[in-house]
Amino acid sequence: MNTEILWNNDAPVTDLEIDVPAWIDQDITPCTVAAIIQGGCESGAYMDAVTYRKANDIMAQHGDEVLEFIEENMGELPDVTGESWKGMATKFLSCAVELWACGIEEHLVELLEEQEGE
């Protein structure tokens, strides 16, 4: 799979008609998806998920959807024992964003390769 194609594209993935959950920035780009896959949100690839205030706000608004997404994809929620409330928000949101990014990688590469071939 040619993942290099992700790094060279900074147009929103919504331009490729990929559904982006409401709890992810609607302007997320293939290069951001690649960075999330490579280093996770904590690497600085997706700050909305690791900035306490932002993650807390997103989870306050979309927490049920985020938790449902994680459970559907992992079968369980990550262990948050010992985490603060805001720490739990960042852990859950980061997990969901990383799962989403990994889940669309192959399809995103295919769409970009098709687009490049046109």
C-alpha positions in Angstrom: 0.0 0.0 0.0 1.3 3.4 -1.0 1.0 5.3 2.2 3.4 8.0 0.9 0.4 9.4 -1.0 -1.2 10.4 2.3 1.8 12.5 3.3 1.6 14.5 0.1 -2.1 15.6 0.4 -3.4 18.4 2.6 -6.9 18.7 1.2 -9.7 17.8 3.6 -10.7 14.1 3.4 -14.3 15.2 3.2 -13.4 16.4 -0.4 -13.0 12.6 -1.1 -16.5 12.0 0.3 -15.1 10.2 3.4 -17.4 10.5 6.4 -15.7 12.2 9.3 -17.3 11.7 12.7 -18.6 14.9 14.4 -16.0 14.5 17.1 -13.1 14.9 14.6 -12.2 18.1 12.9 -14.1 18.2 9.6 -11.0 19.7 7.9 -8.8 16.7 8.8 -6.4 16.0 5.9 -4.7 12.8 4.6 -1.3 14.0 5.9 -2.8 14.4 9.4 -4.3 10.9 9.1 -0.9 9.6 8.2 0.7 11.4 11.1 -1.9 10.0 13.5 -1.3 6.5 12.2 2.5 6.9 12.5 2.8 8.4 15.9 -0.6 8.6 17.5 -2.4 11.7 18.7 0.1 12.1 21.6 2.9 12.7 19.2 1.3 16.1 18.4 -0.3 14.8 15.2 -3.8 15.7 16.5 -3.8 18.2 19.3 -7.6 18.4 19.7 -7.5 14.9 21.3 -4.6 15.6 23.7 -5.3 19.1 24.8 -7.3 18.7 28.1 -9.7 21.6 27.5 -10.5 20.7 23.9 -10.8 17.0 24.5 -13.0 17.7 27.5 -15.3 19.9 25.4 -15.5 17.4 22.6 -16.3 14.6 25.0 -18.9 16.7 26.8 -20.7 17.1 23.4 -19.9 13.7 21.7 -18.8 11.4 24.5 -21.4 8.8 24.0 -20.6 8.5 20.3 -16.9 8.3 21.0 -17.3 5.6 23.6 -19.7 3.6 21.3 -17.2 3.9 18.4 -14.4 2.5 20.6 -16.5 -0.4 21.9 -17.7 -1.2 18.3 -14.1 -1.3 17.1 -12.2 -2.8 20.2 -14.9 -4.6 22.0 -14.1 -2.8 25.2 -13.0 0.6 26.5 -9.3 1.4 27.3 -8.4 1.1 31.0 -8.5 4.6 32.5 -7.8 3.5 36.1 -6.1 6.4 37.9 -6.8 9.0 35.2 -8.3 12.3 36.1 -11.6 13.3 34.4 -9.7 15.3 31.8 -7.2 12.5 31.4 -10.0 10.1 30.7 -11.3 12.5 28.0 -8.0 12.7 26.3 -7.4 8.9 26.5 -10.9 8.0 25.1 -10.8 10.7 22.4 -7.2 9.8 21.3 -8.1 6.2 21.2 -11.2 6.8 19.0 -9.3 9.2 16.6 -6.5 6.7 16.2 -9.0 3.9 15.5 -10.8 6.0 13.0 -7.6 7.0 11.2 -6.3 3.4 11.0 -9.7 2.3 9.8 -9.8 4.6 6.9 -6.2 4.3 5.8 -6.6 1.7 3.1 -9.7 3.3 1.6 -8.1 6.7 1.7 -5.0 5.5 -0.1 -7.2 3.9 -2.8 -9.3 7.1 -3.3 -6.1 9.2 -3.6 -4.5 6.7 -6.0 -7.7 6.8 -8.2 -7.7 10.6 -8.1 -4.0 10.7 -9.0 -4.6 8.4 -11.9 -7.4 10.6 -13.4 
